[in-house]
């Protein structure tokens, strides 16, 4: 009799997956936030198994490294020569002779398997005191799959592979999902009796069932509620089909939880993502990794978020973000790029064609367009004019720039780090600032403008420009010459208008 609370999970992950045509082991191919084997290990999680044994072979080192990252409690067992599923399970149990109770065998390429289904399989197996229980499924097209053959009383008689099936058996649509629960002692006994006398010269785990039935042992069949859970993956076409199925499952779950997905068919959400009620996700959007979207936030269309946190009420439009934080009611895009450690406080704005890296924007701060912000701290309510560059790299080291609260940086400015623009300070448009600007001061580095009269006529004669200039000059002949009351200092350093205007005019120019 099995010990219900002593469980061991064996995951078969040694195959090469030749039809994938990839240098990456099949079980390491990604699928909406986890690898294939990562999905399988997650499905086994609720069993609270005493041990998890993952049989590795092809690309063993890669699979071991991946297991160390996602499931350090799992033990990799090497199947140096792949001699069949029965051989793989035997190798696993030989590596763990202390195993008793229930042994659950899972294939590493069945990523849609639900934890609930695995738990139900094991519960049925243990409650019935079965020697073995197979997970079965009713499928529309069983071609290529092992058939569940029952006797007249509906009990399992044998599992027959496609190539060995009779015409009557080929018509059976109940198939073997390749997922099993065994009593450890009985399994050990029959594994030692498996033969390689078959077309493939391998030890088939499915032969165990015929042996147990012949010995009069109790063998069960548990039918999965949804056959798509049992689908495996052998090539890129099947992987894409599984991705679509999982997308639909994930999207349905979020919509039923109160999230609006405006176009579910073009919305791809990793299984590791979290969304709050009343979040809105528009079309052509990918939410990946550990991304989180808060209540009332609007993401999309045409947005990719990777490991990015979006606060309640924020909006992100046609933008790409990696490892960023977007605060409540903040605004991003269109066509913005938030790189790792970009942190936007509440009500801040990163606008069109703006790139932000390793920088913080304070509450209400704005970088509206065409700017690069790298390694910077921008204070609350500061305004960064269009085409401003935070010059953070000197060719060897990165340096930091600080822009104080409510500071105003005019358009087409370079802030050459390390440098600080004080609270409430202004920087004149077109400046290259390499020295600190004190709080409340105006920083400007522009040279005086010089007009060279008649240059076009002398240097570009017979051009459209020369003709237009000549017509304009004829039209202004006799007009009074312009006068100005500006002092020389104002002409050189700029009035408020030349810096970017009064706060109202400047906001208009840079928003």
Residue pairs with C-beta under 8 A, 6 or more apart in sequence:
1 129
1 183
2 101
2 102
2 125
2 126
2 129
2 183
2 184
3 100
3 101
3 102
4 101
4 102
4 126
5 101
6 50
6 100
6 101
6 102
7 47
7 48
7 49
7 50
7 101
7 102
7 103
7 104
7 122
8 49
8 50
8 51
8 52
8 53
8 96
8 99
8 101
8 102
8 103
8 104
8 184
9 44
9 47
9 49
9 51
9 52
9 53
9 103
9 104
9 106
10 52
10 53
10 54
10 55
10 88
10 89
10 92
10 93
10 103
10 104
10 105
10 106
11 37
11 40
11 41
11 44
11 52
11 53
11 54
11 55
11 74
11 106
11 107
11 108
12 55
12 85
12 88
12 89
12 105
12 106
12 107
12 108
13 25
13 27
13 37
13 54
13 55
13 56
13 57
13 63
13 108
14 55
14 56
14 57
14 58
14 60
14 79
14 82
14 88
15 26
15 27
15 57
15 58
15 82
15 108
15 109
16 25
16 26
16 57
16 58
16 59
16 82
17 25
17 26
17 27
17 58
17 109
17 234
19 234
19 235
20 26
20 29
20 234
20 235
20 236
20 239
21 235
21 236
22 29
24 59
24 62
25 58
25 59
25 62
25 63
26 36
26 108
26 109
26 233
27 35
27 36
27 37
27 40
27 63
27 108
27 109
28 35
28 36
28 37
28 59
28 62
28 63
28 66
29 35
29 36
29 233
29 239
31 39
31 111
31 239
31 242
31 243
31 246
32 243
32 246
32 247
32 250
32 268
32 269
32 270
32 271
33 270
33 271
33 272
33 273
33 288
33 289
34 42
34 70
34 111
34 270
34 271
34 272
35 66
35 70
36 108
36 109
36 110
36 111
36 233
37 54
37 63
37 66
37 67
37 108
37 109
38 66
38 70
38 71
39 111
39 112
39 113
39 271
40 106
40 107
40 108
40 109
40 110
40 111
40 113
41 52
41 54
41 70
41 71
41 74
42 115
43 106
43 113
43 114
43 115
43 117
43 118
44 52
44 104
44 106
44 115
44 118
45 115
46 115
46 116
46 118
46 119
47 104
47 118
47 119
47 122
49 104
50 101
51 75
51 96
51 99
52 71
52 73
52 74
52 75
53 74
53 75
53 77
53 92
53 95
53 96
54 63
54 67
54 71
54 74
54 75
54 76
54 77
54 108
55 76
55 77
55 78
55 79
55 88
55 89
55 91
55 92
56 63
56 64
56 76
56 77
56 78
56 79
57 78
57 79
57 80
57 81
57 82
58 82
60 76
60 78
63 76
64 76
67 74
67 76
75 95
75 96
77 91
77 92
77 95
77 96
78 91
79 87
79 88
79 91
82 88
83 196
83 201
83 202
83 203
84 196
84 200
84 202
84 203
84 204
84 205
85 178
85 202
85 203
85 204
85 205
85 206
86 191
86 194
86 202
86 203
86 204
86 205
86 207
86 208
87 194
87 202
87 203
88 205
89 103
89 105
89 187
89 191
89 205
90 191
90 192
90 194
90 203
93 99
93 103
93 184
93 187
93 188
93 191
99 184
100 184
100 185
101 183
101 184
102 122
102 125
102 126
102 181
102 182
102 183
102 184
103 181
103 182
103 183
103 184
103 187
104 118
104 121
104 122
104 179
104 180
104 181
104 182
105 179
105 180
105 181
105 182
105 205
106 113
106 118
106 179
107 178
107 179
107 232
109 232
109 233
109 234
110 177
110 178
110 179
110 229
110 230
110 231
110 232
110 233
111 233
111 242
111 246
112 228
112 229
112 230
112 231
112 242
112 245
112 246
112 249
113 179
113 229
113 230
114 226
114 229
117 135
117 224
117 225
117 229
118 179
120 222
121 133
121 135
121 179
121 181
121 222
122 181
124 130
124 133
124 220
124 222
125 132
125 133
125 181
125 220
125 222
126 181
128 218
128 220
129 218
130 181
130 183
130 218
130 219
130 220
131 182
131 183
131 186
131 187
131 212
131 217
131 218
131 219
132 180
132 181
132 182
132 183
132 186
132 187
132 208
132 209
132 212
132 217
132 219
132 220
133 180
133 181
133 182
133 219
133 220
133 221
133 222
134 148
134 156
134 159
134 176
134 177
134 179
134 180
134 209
134 219
134 220
134 221
134 222
135 176
135 177
135 178
135 179
135 180
135 222
135 223
135 224
135 230
136 148
136 174
136 175
136 176
136 177
136 221
136 222
136 223
136 224
137 174
137 175
137 177
137 223
137 224
137 226
137 227
137 229
137 230
138 173
138 174
138 175
138 223
138 227
139 145
139 173
139 175
139 227
139 230
140 173
140 227
142 170
142 172
142 173
142 174
142 175
143 162
144 162
145 162
145 175
145 176
146 159
146 160
146 161
146 162
146 175
146 176
146 178
146 206
147 159
147 160
147 162
147 165
147 169
147 170
147 172
147 174
147 175
147 176
148 156
148 159
148 172
148 174
148 175
148 176
148 221
149 156
149 157
149 158
149 159
149 160
149 169
149 172
150 156
150 157
150 174
150 221
151 157
155 213
155 219
156 209
156 213
156 219
156 220
156 221
157 213
158 209
158 210
158 213
159 176
159 206
159 209
159 210
160 169
161 204
161 206
162 170
163 199
165 172
174 223
175 230
176 206
177 224
177 229
177 230
178 230
178 232
179 230
180 205
182 208
186 212
186 217
187 208
190 208
190 211
190 212
191 203
191 208
193 211
194 203
194 204
194 207
194 208
195 203
195 207
196 202
196 203
198 204
209 219
212 219
213 219
224 230
228 245
231 238
231 241
231 242
231 245
232 238
233 239
233 242
246 271
247 264
247 267
247 268
247 269
248 264
250 269
250 270
250 271
251 261
251 264
251 267
251 269
252 264
254 261
254 269
254 275
255 261
255 264
257 275
257 277
258 277
258 278
259 275
259 276
259 277
259 278
259 279
259 280
259 281
260 278
260 279
260 280
260 281
261 267
261 281
262 280
262 281
262 282
262 283
262 300
262 301
263 282
263 283
263 284
266 283
266 284
266 285
267 281
267 283
267 284
267 285
267 286
267 287
267 300
268 285
268 286
268 287
268 288
269 275
269 281
269 286
269 287
270 287
270 288
270 289
270 291
272 289
272 290
273 287
273 288
273 289
273 290
273 291
273 292
273 293
274 291
274 292
274 293
275 281
275 287
275 292
275 293
276 292
276 293
276 294
276 295
276 297
276 312
277 295
278 295
278 296
279 293
279 294
279 295
279 296
279 297
279 298
279 299
280 296
280 297
280 298
280 299
280 300
281 287
281 293
281 299
281 300
282 298
282 299
282 300
282 301
282 303
283 300
283 301
283 302
284 300
284 301
284 302
284 303
285 299
285 300
285 301
285 302
285 303
285 304
285 305
286 303
286 304
286 305
287 293
287 299
287 305
288 304
288 305
288 306
288 307
289 306
289 307
290 307
291 305
291 306
291 307
291 308
291 309
291 310
292 308
292 309
292 310
293 299
293 305
293 310
294 309
294 310
294 311
294 312
294 313
294 314
294 328
295 312
295 313
296 312
296 313
297 310
297 311
297 312
297 313
297 314
297 315
297 316
298 314
298 315
298 316
299 305
299 310
299 315
299 316
300 316
300 317
301 317
301 318
302 317
302 318
303 316
303 317
303 318
303 319
303 320
303 321
303 333
304 319
304 320
304 321
305 316
305 321
306 321
306 322
306 323
307 322
307 323
308 321
308 322
308 323
308 324
308 325
308 326
308 338
309 324
309 325
309 326
310 316
310 326
311 325
311 326
311 327
311 328
311 329
311 330
311 346
312 328
312 329
313 328
313 329
314 326
314 327
314 328
314 329
314 330
314 331
314 332
315 330
315 331
315 332
315 333
316 326
316 332
316 333
317 332
317 333
317 334
318 333
318 334
318 335
319 332
319 333
319 334
319 335
319 336
319 337
319 338
320 336
320 337
320 338
321 332
321 336
321 337
321 338
321 342
322 338
322 339
322 340
323 339
323 340
323 341
323 342
324 338
324 339
324 340
324 341
324 342
324 343
324 344
324 356
325 342
325 343
325 344
326 332
326 338
326 344
327 343
327 344
327 345
327 346
327 347
327 348
327 363
328 346
328 347
329 346
329 347
330 344
330 345
330 346
330 347
330 348
330 349
330 350
331 348
331 349
331 350
331 351
332 338
332 344
332 349
332 350
333 350
333 351
333 352
334 352
335 352
335 353
336 350
336 351
336 352
336 353
336 354
336 355
336 356
337 354
337 355
337 356
338 344
338 350
338 356
339 355
339 356
339 357
339 358
340 357
340 358
341 357
341 358
341 359
342 350
342 356
342 357
342 358
342 359
343 359
343 360
343 361
344 350
344 356
344 360
344 361
345 360
345 361
345 362
345 363
345 364
345 365
345 380
346 363
346 364
347 363
347 364
348 361
348 362
348 363
348 364
348 365
348 366
349 365
349 366
349 367
349 368
350 356
350 361
350 367
351 366
351 367
351 368
351 369
351 511
352 368
352 369
352 370
353 369
353 370
354 367
354 368
354 369
354 370
354 371
354 372
354 373
355 371
355 372
355 373
355 374
356 367
356 373
356 374
357 373
357 374
357 375
358 374
358 375
359 373
359 374
359 375
359 376
359 377
359 378
359 390
360 376
360 377
360 378
361 367
361 373
361 378
362 377
362 378
362 379
362 380
362 381
362 382
362 405
363 380
363 381
364 380
364 381
365 378
365 379
365 380
365 381
365 382
365 383
365 384
366 382
366 383
366 384
366 510
366 511
367 373
367 378
367 384
367 388
368 384
368 386
368 510
368 511
369 386
369 387
369 510
370 386
370 387
371 384
371 385
371 386
371 387
371 388
371 389
371 390
372 388
372 389
372 390
373 384
373 388
373 390
374 390
374 392
374 393
374 398
375 390
375 392
375 398
375 399
375 400
375 401
375 417
376 390
376 392
376 400
376 401
376 402
376 403
376 415
376 417
377 400
377 401
377 402
377 403
378 384
378 403
379 402
379 403
379 404
379 405
379 406
379 407
379 423
380 405
380 406
381 405
381 406
382 403
382 404
382 405
382 406
382 407
382 408
382 409
383 407
383 408
383 409
383 506
383 507
383 510
384 403
384 409
384 510
385 408
385 409
385 410
385 411
385 412
385 413
385 429
385 500
385 506
385 509
385 510
386 411
386 412
386 509
386 510
387 411
387 412
387 413
388 409
388 411
388 412
388 413
388 414
388 415
389 413
389 414
389 415
390 401
390 415
390 417
391 414
391 415
391 416
391 417
392 398
392 399
392 400
392 401
392 417
393 399
398 417
399 417
399 418
400 417
400 418
401 415
401 417
401 418
401 419
401 420
401 421
402 419
402 420
402 421
403 409
403 415
403 420
403 421
404 420
404 421
404 422
404 423
404 424
404 425
404 439
405 423
405 424
406 423
406 424
407 421
407 422
407 423
407 424
407 425
407 426
407 427
408 425
408 426
408 427
408 499
408 500
408 503
408 506
409 415
409 421
409 426
409 427
410 426
410 427
410 428
410 429
410 430
410 431
410 499
410 500
410 506
410 510
411 429
411 430
411 500
411 509
411 510
412 429
412 430
413 427
413 428
413 429
413 430
413 431
413 432
413 433
414 431
414 432
414 433
415 421
415 427
415 433
416 432
416 433
416 434
419 433
419 434
419 435
419 436
419 437
420 436
420 437
421 427
421 433
421 436
421 437
421 443
422 436
422 437
422 438
422 439
422 440
422 441
423 439
423 440
424 439
424 440
425 437
425 438
425 439
425 440
425 441
425 442
425 443
426 441
426 442
426 443
426 499
426 500
427 433
427 437
427 442
427 443
427 444
427 499
428 442
428 443
428 444
428 445
428 446
428 493
428 494
428 498
428 499
428 500
429 498
429 499
429 500
430 446
431 443
431 444
431 445
431 446
432 445
433 443
433 445
435 443
437 443
442 493
442 494
442 499
444 493
444 494
444 499
446 492
446 494
448 491
448 492
456 463
456 465
456 466
456 469
457 466
457 469
457 470
460 466
484 491
486 495
496 502
497 505
499 506
500 506
500 509
500 510
501 508
501 509
